[in-house]
Amino acid sequence: MSLDPETLRGLSLPLVEQTYTERDVILHALSVGFGPDETDARELDFVYEKELAVAPSFALTVCHRSIATLELGIDYRKVVHASQALALHAPLPAQGTLMCSSRVTGVWDLGEHKGALLEIERRLHEKRSDRLVATTRMGALCRGDGGFGGEPPPPRKSMPNSAAPDQVFRWQSSPGQAALYRLQGDTNPLHIDPERARLAGFERPILHGLATFGATVRAILAVVLGYAATRLEVIEGRFTAPFFPGETLQVEIWRNGPALQFQARAVERDVLVIRDGMACIAE
């Protein structure tokens, strides 16, 4: 069975409901680098239930459902996270029940040897009020499924940054970072099993793209927003290289009023792992 673009286009995925607690919110925060910090007490708010603040990136992990559970003609062994976008419409509650509707919003052909690109949109609503709290868009690169004769993706909007960044944030990940992050539900063996990582073409297990993205969200909260999580309205970026547990992530930020541009690099290899990052913040 091969990828069928006509079946995929506009495909709605099964509705997902999840009830979560403060413990889930805290686990997510810890897994993307938040924690008690002697230099900034505001970090504590994201990992202590006394006055718990919810990291915006938590919206990317709740109601998780892998498309790998569906027979779509995709070689899931070769799928990697290509891009991520998050729009926040209302504050995320520290506990509650969310409903998630998902659909495939794009299927593009990169060529036989480059793969196919899928875009999946998720909409998260509070079950009790039906209030829309977040919309996400994920790009998935299906490296073994190109060459089906489909349309190429629209041109990317590159964001060149020739000037020195206005702000820089560094985070030292731990060798066990992926083992911690997968406790939230993304148990893809690519992130924990050395043999599965090698079969997928990586020298060792890589960190989840959403963990790298979540650490980048934390960086923006720390150096731009003073940890005011509700001021972040939109954030998106494109994954361009794997990030390995134990490496140092450096987030470089350029400011232009309520608009931000950013990129993130693995310091030890001097490789950009997120490019063309954009965020909008409330003034």
GUPAVO-971967 format. One record per residue (C-alpha): x, y, z; residue in three letters; residue number from 1. Coordinates in steps of 0.001 Angstrom, whole numbers, padded with zeros to 6 digits. Example, Ala and Ser with C-alpha at 12.3 -4.5 7.8 and 13.67 -1.06 7.14 Angstrom:
+---------+---------+---------+------+-----+
!      xx !      yy !      zz ! code ! pos !
+---------+---------+---------+------+-----+
!  012300 ! -004500 !  007800 !  Ala !   1 !
!  013670 ! -001060 !  007140 !  Ser !   2 !
+---------+---------+---------+------+-----+
//
This chain:
+---------+---------+---------+------+-----+
!      xx !      yy !      zz ! code ! pos !
+---------+---------+---------+------+-----+
!  000000 !  000000 !  000000 !  Met !   1 !
!  001381 !  003412 ! -000992 !  Ser !   2 !
!  000446 !  006910 !  000063 !  Leu !   3 !
! -002860 !  007982 ! -001492 !  Asp !   4 !
! -003043 !  011793 ! -001591 !  Pro !   5 !
! -006744 !  011824 ! -002418 !  Glu !   6 !
! -007551 !  009785 !  000682 !  Thr !   7 !
! -005355 !  011981 !  002844 !  Leu !   8 !
! -006508 !  015412 !  001669 !  Arg !   9 !
! -009121 !  016747 !  004066 !  Gly !  10 !
! -009075 !  013542 !  006117 !  Leu !  11 !
! -010558 !  014057 !  009579 !  Ser !  12 !
! -008934 !  012051 !  012340 !  Leu !  13 !
! -010859 !  010521 !  015254 !  Pro !  14 !
! -011853 !  012969 !  017995 !  Leu !  15 !
! -009612 !  012761 !  021067 !  Val !  16 !
! -010646 !  013637 !  024618 !  Glu !  17 !
! -008185 !  013990 !  027476 !  Gln !  18 !
! -008595 !  014890 !  031101 !  Thr !  19 !
! -005367 !  016183 !  032575 !  Tyr !  20 !
! -004219 !  017321 !  035992 !  Thr !  21 !
! -001686 !  019729 !  037442 !  Glu !  22 !
!  000766 !  016830 !  037522 !  Arg !  23 !
!  000650 !  016588 !  033706 !  Asp !  24 !
!  001236 !  020334 !  033378 !  Val !  25 !
!  004230 !  020159 !  035724 !  Ile !  26 !
!  005695 !  017102 !  033968 !  Leu !  27 !
!  005558 !  018948 !  030661 !  His !  28 !
!  007263 !  022010 !  032118 !  Ala !  29 !
!  010071 !  019912 !  033598 !  Leu !  30 !
!  010560 !  018071 !  030300 !  Ser !  31 !
!  011244 !  021300 !  028361 !  Val !  32 !
!  013599 !  022839 !  030907 !  Gly !  33 !
!  011498 !  024720 !  033456 !  Phe !  34 !
!  012390 !  024200 !  037085 !  Gly !  35 !
!  013459 !  025831 !  040345 !  Pro !  36 !
!  016038 !  028464 !  039407 !  Asp !  37 !
!  018190 !  030280 !  041950 !  Glu !  38 !
!  018554 !  033226 !  039553 !  Thr !  39 !
!  014849 !  033651 !  038712 !  Asp !  40 !
!  012113 !  032568 !  041112 !  Ala !  41 !
!  009468 !  032900 !  038378 !  Arg !  42 !
!  010528 !  029519 !  036966 !  Glu !  43 !
!  008980 !  027951 !  040060 !  Leu !  44 !
!  005473 !  028966 !  038994 !  Asp !  45 !
!  005571 !  026418 !  036146 !  Phe !  46 !
!  006480 !  023442 !  038336 !  Val !  47 !
!  004728 !  024175 !  041645 !  Tyr !  48 !
!  000994 !  023765 !  042100 !  Glu !  49 !
!  000712 !  026645 !  044585 !  Lys !  50 !
!  000151 !  029211 !  041795 !  Glu !  51 !
!  000641 !  026988 !  038768 !  Leu !  52 !
!  001278 !  028656 !  035405 !  Ala !  53 !
!  000809 !  026581 !  032245 !  Val !  54 !
!  003573 !  026608 !  029643 !  Ala !  55 !
!  002005 !  027453 !  026252 !  Pro !  56 !
!  003731 !  024452 !  024665 !  Ser !  57 !
!  001606 !  022140 !  026833 !  Phe !  58 !
! -001110 !  022610 !  024193 !  Ala !  59 !
!  001084 !  020672 !  021759 !  Leu !  60 !
!  001170 !  017542 !  023911 !  Thr !  61 !
! -002335 !  017231 !  025357 !  Val !  62 !
! -004781 !  015028 !  023383 !  Cys !  63 !
! -001830 !  013495 !  021551 !  His !  64 !
! -002711 !  010910 !  018919 !  Arg !  65 !
! -000114 !  009585 !  016502 !  Ser !  66 !
! -001131 !  009215 !  012860 !  Ile !  67 !
!  000938 !  006021 !  012937 !  Ala !  68 !
! -002122 !  004255 !  014344 !  Thr !  69 !
! -003891 !  004754 !  010989 !  Leu !  70 !
! -003386 !  002762 !  007765 !  Glu !  71 !
! -002574 !  005620 !  005383 !  Leu !  72 !
!  000075 !  004039 !  003167 !  Gly !  73 !
!  002877 !  005931 !  004919 !  Ile !  74 !
!  006237 !  004417 !  005859 !  Asp !  75 !
!  006125 !  005629 !  009455 !  Tyr !  76 !
!  009706 !  004507 !  010132 !  Arg !  77 !
!  010908 !  007399 !  007985 !  Lys !  78 !
!  008588 !  010164 !  009228 !  Val !  79 !
!  010169 !  013155 !  010972 !  Val !  80 !
!  008761 !  016389 !  012362 !  His !  81 !
!  009259 !  019158 !  009770 !  Ala !  82 !
!  007538 !  022224 !  011239 !  Ser !  83 !
!  005269 !  023362 !  014052 !  Gln !  84 !
!  002901 !  026268 !  014617 !  Ala !  85 !
!  000810 !  027152 !  017661 !  Leu !  86 !
! -001894 !  029810 !  018033 !  Ala !  87 !
! -003271 !  030438 !  021520 !  Leu !  88 !
! -006827 !  031767 !  021732 !  His !  89 !
! -007427 !  031554 !  025497 !  Ala !  90 !
! -005398 !  030738 !  028618 !  Pro !  91 !
! -004844 !  027037 !  029162 !  Leu !  92 !
! -006408 !  025866 !  032431 !  Pro !  93 !
! -004094 !  024140 !  034904 !  Ala !  94 !
! -006399 !  021120 !  034885 !  Gln !  95 !
! -009485 !  020083 !  032980 !  Gly !  96 !
! -010774 !  018154 !  029980 !  Thr !  97 !
! -009991 !  019101 !  026390 !  Leu !  98 !
! -011441 !  017841 !  023123 !  Met !  99 !
! -009237 !  017751 !  020030 !  Cys ! 100 !
! -010392 !  017606 !  016422 !  Ser ! 101 !
! -007718 !  017000 !  013780 !  Ser ! 102 !
! -007617 !  016979 !  010000 !  Arg ! 103 !
! -005076 !  016777 !  007209 !  Val ! 104 !
! -004909 !  020215 !  005604 !  Thr ! 105 !
! -002131 !  019656 !  003064 !  Gly ! 106 !
! -000393 !  016877 !  001090 !  Val ! 107 !
!  002577 !  017831 ! -001098 !  Trp ! 108 !
!  005092 !  015882 ! -003178 !  Asp ! 109 !
!  008779 !  016737 ! -002750 !  Leu ! 110 !
!  009948 !  014101 ! -005236 !  Gly ! 111 !
!  010769 !  010402 ! -005202 !  Glu ! 112 !
!  014000 !  010764 ! -003251 !  His ! 113 !
!  012889 !  013591 ! -000942 !  Lys ! 114 !
!  009524 !  012413 !  000329 !  Gly ! 115 !
!  006078 !  013857 !  000925 !  Ala ! 116 !
!  005016 !  016673 !  003230 !  Leu ! 117 !
!  001808 !  016474 !  005271 !  Leu ! 118 !
!  000211 !  019276 !  007271 !  Glu ! 119 !
! -002117 !  018361 !  010130 !  Ile ! 120 !
! -004262 !  020913 !  011945 !  Glu ! 121 !
! -005496 !  020329 !  015506 !  Arg ! 122 !
! -008131 !  022400 !  017304 !  Arg ! 123 !
! -008370 !  022152 !  021087 !  Leu ! 124 !
! -011615 !  023034 !  022889 !  His ! 125 !
! -012497 !  022966 !  026566 !  Glu ! 126 !
! -015111 !  020253 !  026935 !  Lys ! 127 !
! -017207 !  022060 !  029543 !  Arg ! 128 !
! -017496 !  025428 !  027774 !  Ser ! 129 !
! -016628 !  024426 !  024174 !  Asp ! 130 !
! -014220 !  027377 !  024198 !  Arg ! 131 !
! -011458 !  027168 !  021590 !  Leu ! 132 !
! -008147 !  027420 !  023448 !  Val ! 133 !
! -005544 !  026579 !  020798 !  Ala ! 134 !
! -004960 !  025714 !  017157 !  Thr ! 135 !
! -001842 !  023853 !  016057 !  Thr ! 136 !
! -000365 !  023003 !  012664 !  Arg ! 137 !
!  002231 !  020264 !  012320 !  Met ! 138 !
!  004302 !  019536 !  009228 !  Gly ! 139 !
!  005359 !  015893 !  008894 !  Ala ! 140 !
!  008073 !  014924 !  006411 !  Leu ! 141 !
!  007379 !  011415 !  005114 !  Cys ! 142 !
!  010827 !  010657 !  003720 !  Arg ! 143 !
!  009861 !  007364 !  002083 !  Gly ! 144 !
!  006647 !  008429 !  000363 !  Asp ! 145 !
!  007487 !  010983 ! -002332 !  Gly ! 146 !
!  007158 !  010676 ! -006088 !  Gly ! 147 !
!  003395 !  010143 ! -006273 !  Phe ! 148 !
!  002890 !  012907 ! -008841 !  Gly ! 149 !
!  001428 !  015490 ! -006490 !  Gly ! 150 !
!  001882 !  019242 ! -006316 !  Glu ! 151 !
!  005016 !  020680 ! -004675 !  Pro ! 152 !
!  004571 !  022657 ! -001448 !  Pro ! 153 !
!  004148 !  026431 ! -001615 !  Pro ! 154 !
!  007409 !  028426 ! -001427 !  Pro ! 155 !
!  008774 !  028874 !  002075 !  Arg ! 156 !
!  009001 !  032368 !  003503 !  Lys ! 157 !
!  012585 !  032623 !  004674 !  Ser ! 158 !
!  013475 !  035047 !  007445 !  Met ! 159 !
!  017092 !  036153 !  007028 !  Pro ! 160 !
!  018757 !  037517 !  010142 !  Asn ! 161 !
!  021992 !  039273 !  009228 !  Ser ! 162 !
!  022206 !  041468 !  012320 !  Ala ! 163 !
!  023276 !  040201 !  015721 !  Ala ! 164 !
!  020313 !  038922 !  017758 !  Pro ! 165 !
!  018753 !  041218 !  020325 !  Asp ! 166 !
!  018619 !  038465 !  022932 !  Gln ! 167 !
!  020135 !  035018 !  023384 !  Val ! 168 !
!  019083 !  032220 !  025740 !  Phe ! 169 !
!  020985 !  028983 !  026405 !  Arg ! 170 !
!  019637 !  025739 !  027802 !  Trp ! 171 !
!  021711 !  022691 !  028681 !  Gln ! 172 !
!  019593 !  019605 !  028027 !  Ser ! 173 !
!  020270 !  016367 !  029876 !  Ser ! 174 !
!  021206 !  012990 !  028349 !  Pro ! 175 !
!  017867 !  011695 !  029664 !  Gly ! 176 !
!  015788 !  014545 !  028215 !  Gln ! 177 !
!  013965 !  012393 !  025649 !  Ala ! 178 !
!  013277 !  009682 !  028239 !  Ala ! 179 !
!  011568 !  012321 !  030382 !  Leu ! 180 !
!  009658 !  013954 !  027524 !  Tyr ! 181 !
!  008219 !  010654 !  026240 !  Arg ! 182 !
!  006358 !  010163 !  029540 !  Leu ! 183 !
!  003785 !  012614 !  028161 !  Gln ! 184 !
!  002640 !  010079 !  025586 !  Gly ! 185 !
!  004908 !  010308 !  022533 !  Asp ! 186 !
!  006595 !  006927 !  022872 !  Thr ! 187 !
!  008114 !  006790 !  019376 !  Asn ! 188 !
!  011167 !  004502 !  019799 !  Pro ! 189 !
!  013185 !  006864 !  017578 !  Leu ! 190 !
!  013735 !  008941 !  020719 !  His ! 191 !
!  014886 !  006164 !  023064 !  Ile ! 192 !
!  016061 !  003070 !  021131 !  Asp ! 193 !
!  019544 !  003343 !  019539 !  Pro ! 194 !
!  018816 !  000592 !  017014 !  Glu ! 195 !
!  015553 !  002187 !  015863 !  Arg ! 196 !
!  017318 !  005536 !  015574 !  Ala ! 197 !
!  020028 !  003995 !  013363 !  Arg ! 198 !
!  017418 !  002345 !  011151 !  Leu ! 199 !
!  015853 !  005789 !  010691 !  Ala ! 200 !
!  019222 !  007231 !  009640 !  Gly ! 201 !
!  020349 !  008901 !  012880 !  Phe ! 202 !
!  023570 !  008193 !  014764 !  Glu ! 203 !
!  021694 !  007971 !  018068 !  Arg ! 204 !
!  018214 !  008735 !  019483 !  Pro ! 205 !
!  017109 !  012310 !  018854 !  Ile ! 206 !
!  015092 !  014613 !  021071 !  Leu ! 207 !
!  011428 !  015027 !  020193 !  His ! 208 !
!  010866 !  018027 !  017941 !  Gly ! 209 !
!  008170 !  019233 !  020320 !  Leu ! 210 !
!  010628 !  019120 !  023209 !  Ala ! 211 !
!  013056 !  021330 !  021284 !  Thr ! 212 !
!  010142 !  023587 !  020338 !  Phe ! 213 !
!  008940 !  023704 !  023948 !  Gly ! 214 !
!  012416 !  024674 !  025146 !  Ala ! 215 !
!  012362 !  027488 !  022581 !  Thr ! 216 !
!  008995 !  028668 !  023900 !  Val ! 217 !
!  010516 !  028707 !  027382 !  Arg ! 218 !
!  013398 !  030842 !  026100 !  Ala ! 219 !
!  010999 !  033438 !  024695 !  Ile ! 220 !
!  009012 !  033497 !  027933 !  Leu ! 221 !
!  012211 !  033986 !  029923 !  Ala ! 222 !
!  013987 !  036721 !  027968 !  Val ! 223 !
!  011118 !  038546 !  026229 !  Val ! 224 !
!  007911 !  038086 !  028219 !  Leu ! 225 !
!  009102 !  037969 !  031806 !  Gly ! 226 !
!  007413 !  034557 !  032120 !  Tyr ! 227 !
!  003960 !  036051 !  031341 !  Ala ! 228 !
!  002763 !  032984 !  029441 !  Ala ! 229 !
! -000597 !  034461 !  028429 !  Thr ! 230 !
!  001142 !  037166 !  026361 !  Arg ! 231 !
!  002296 !  034652 !  023758 !  Leu ! 232 !
! -000269 !  034578 !  020944 !  Glu ! 233 !
!  001388 !  032766 !  018018 !  Val ! 234 !
!  004650 !  030902 !  017529 !  Ile ! 235 !
!  005945 !  028798 !  014653 !  Glu ! 236 !
!  009186 !  027409 !  013296 !  Gly ! 237 !
!  010736 !  024913 !  010902 !  Arg ! 238 !
!  012895 !  021995 !  012057 !  Phe ! 239 !
!  016071 !  021755 !  009983 !  Thr ! 240 !
!  018311 !  019329 !  011888 !  Ala ! 241 !
!  017976 !  016911 !  014796 !  Pro ! 242 !
!  018814 !  017962 !  018342 !  Phe ! 243 !
!  020357 !  015302 !  020552 !  Phe ! 244 !
!  019745 !  014872 !  024291 !  Pro ! 245 !
!  022668 !  016261 !  026259 !  Gly ! 246 !
!  023386 !  019094 !  023827 !  Glu ! 247 !
!  023126 !  022827 !  024534 !  Thr ! 248 !
!  020311 !  024702 !  022797 !  Leu ! 249 !
!  020920 !  028364 !  021984 !  Gln ! 250 !
!  017853 !  030425 !  021045 !  Val ! 251 !
!  018601 !  033662 !  019175 !  Glu ! 252 !
!  015833 !  036283 !  019115 !  Ile ! 253 !
!  015269 !  039432 !  017057 !  Trp ! 254 !
!  012584 !  041879 !  018223 !  Arg ! 255 !
!  010379 !  044196 !  016177 !  Asn ! 256 !
!  007629 !  045473 !  018467 !  Gly ! 257 !
!  005043 !  042712 !  018997 !  Pro ! 258 !
!  006695 !  040541 !  016327 !  Ala ! 259 !
!  009685 !  038309 !  017001 !  Leu ! 260 !
!  011973 !  036306 !  014767 !  Gln ! 261 !
!  014078 !  033500 !  016181 !  Phe ! 262 !
!  016237 !  030532 !  015412 !  Gln ! 263 !
!  017740 !  027811 !  017580 !  Ala ! 264 !
!  021052 !  026015 !  017268 !  Arg ! 265 !
!  022839 !  023036 !  018773 !  Ala ! 266 !
!  025857 !  024818 !  020239 !  Val ! 267 !
!  028330 !  021930 !  020288 !  Glu ! 268 !
!  027864 !  021236 !  016546 !  Arg ! 269 !
!  027033 !  024850 !  015595 !  Asp ! 270 !
!  024037 !  023575 !  013623 !  Val ! 271 !
!  020693 !  025351 !  013319 !  Leu ! 272 !
!  017932 !  023003 !  014453 !  Val ! 273 !
!  015051 !  025503 !  014101 !  Ile ! 274 !
!  014931 !  028150 !  011354 !  Arg ! 275 !
!  012476 !  030798 !  010196 !  Asp ! 276 !
!  010963 !  031102 !  013665 !  Gly ! 277 !
!  008242 !  033695 !  014164 !  Met ! 278 !
!  006202 !  034726 !  017193 !  Ala ! 279 !
!  003580 !  037357 !  017967 !  Cys ! 280 !
!  003147 !  038689 !  021481 !  Ile ! 281 !
!  000518 !  040814 !  023178 !  Ala ! 282 !
!  001788 !  044223 !  024247 !  Glu ! 283 !
+---------+---------+---------+------+-----+
//
